[in-house]
């Protein structure tokens, strides 16, 4: 009985930490997706991979998160021709980020969305050649 109580207590303590980490990764997935979308959709915009890695470190995400997210985005957006399928939770986060980004792009129009990304993604996107 004491063991069951102890295990339950440990799980309850760990749950908020896991939820916070999942939320941070979800925010990060959205930022990475939007950075790559800006590179493709917004003229004169580029992404520095190292800046994405640095942001993941600042957010205290596990090493390899940037590459995992990059591969998931590539896989999903090329129909499996590029990148690699990632764990279901990462793929789901990419799908949600894709839907949210598509909705924002339609709502704001591409020029408005691109302009907004200059502020929202400062430090992750930059002018080409810059």
C-alpha positions in Angstrom: 0.0 0.0 0.0 2.8 2.4 0.9 4.5 1.6 -2.4 1.4 2.3 -4.4 0.9 5.6 -2.6 4.6 6.5 -3.2 4.3 5.6 -6.9 1.1 7.7 -7.3 2.7 10.7 -5.6 5.8 10.5 -7.9 3.6 10.3 -10.9 1.6 13.3 -9.8 4.7 15.3 -9.3 6.2 14.2 -12.6 3.0 15.0 -14.6 3.2 18.8 -14.5 6.9 18.7 -15.4 6.1 16.5 -18.4 3.2 18.7 -19.4 5.4 21.8 -19.3 8.0 20.1 -21.4 5.4 19.0 -23.9 4.0 22.6 -24.1 7.5 24.0 -24.7 8.2 21.5 -27.5 4.8 22.2 -29.0 5.6 26.0 -29.1 9.0 25.2 -30.5 7.5 22.9 -33.3 5.3 25.8 -34.3 8.2 28.3 -34.4 10.3 25.9 -36.5 7.5 25.2 -38.9 6.7 28.9 -39.3 10.4 29.7 -39.8 10.6 27.1 -42.6 7.3 28.3 -44.0 8.7 31.9 -44.0 11.8 30.7 -45.9 9.6 29.2 -48.6 6.7 31.6 -48.7 8.3 35.0 -47.9 10.6 36.5 -50.5 14.1 37.3 -49.3 13.8 35.3 -46.0 16.2 32.6 -44.8 16.6 30.4 -41.8 19.8 29.5 -40.0 19.7 26.0 -38.6 22.1 26.9 -35.8 19.7 29.6 -34.6 16.9 26.9 -34.3 19.3 24.7 -32.3 20.2 27.6 -30.1 16.5 28.4 -29.5 15.8 24.7 -28.5 18.7 24.9 -26.0 17.3 28.1 -24.6 14.0 26.4 -24.1 15.7 23.5 -22.4 14.5 21.0 -24.9 16.5 17.7 -25.3 19.4 17.5 -27.7 18.3 16.4 -31.1 14.9 18.1 -30.9 15.6 20.4 -33.8 16.6 17.6 -36.1 13.7 15.5 -35.0 11.3 18.4 -35.8 13.0 19.2 -39.1 12.7 15.6 -40.3 9.0 15.4 -39.2 8.2 18.6 -41.1 10.0 17.5 -44.2 8.3 14.1 -44.1 4.9 15.5 -43.6 5.2 18.3 -46.2 6.7 16.1 -48.9 4.4 13.1 -48.4 7.2 11.0 -47.1 9.7 11.8 -49.9 12.1 13.6 -47.6 12.8 13.6 -43.9 11.7 10.7 -41.7 8.6 9.8 -39.9 9.0 10.7 -36.2 7.2 9.5 -33.1 3.4 10.0 -33.2 3.4 12.9 -30.7 5.9 14.9 -32.7 4.0 14.2 -35.9 0.8 15.3 -34.2 2.4 18.5 -33.1 3.6 19.2 -36.7 0.1 18.6 -38.0 -1.4 21.0 -35.5 1.3 23.6 -36.2 0.6 23.2 -39.9 -3.1 23.7 -39.5 -2.6 26.8 -37.3 -0.1 28.3 -39.7 -2.3 27.7 -42.8 -5.2 29.3 -40.9 -3.1 32.3 -40.0 -1.8 32.6 -43.6 -5.3 32.6 -45.0 -6.6 35.0 -42.3 -3.8 37.5 -42.7 -3.0 37.0 -46.4 0.6 35.9 -47.3 2.1 39.5 -47.3 0.6 40.3 -43.9 1.7 36.9 -42.5 5.2 37.4 -43.8 5.4 40.8 -42.3 4.2 39.5 -38.9 6.8 36.7 -38.9 9.6 39.3 -39.1 8.6 40.2 -35.5 7.4 36.9 -34.2 10.4 35.0 -35.4 13.1 37.6 -34.9 16.3 35.7 -34.3 15.1 32.6 -36.2 14.6 34.1 -39.6 16.6 36.7 -41.4 17.0 38.4 -44.7 18.8 36.2 -47.3 22.5 36.8 -47.4 22.3 38.4 -44.0 
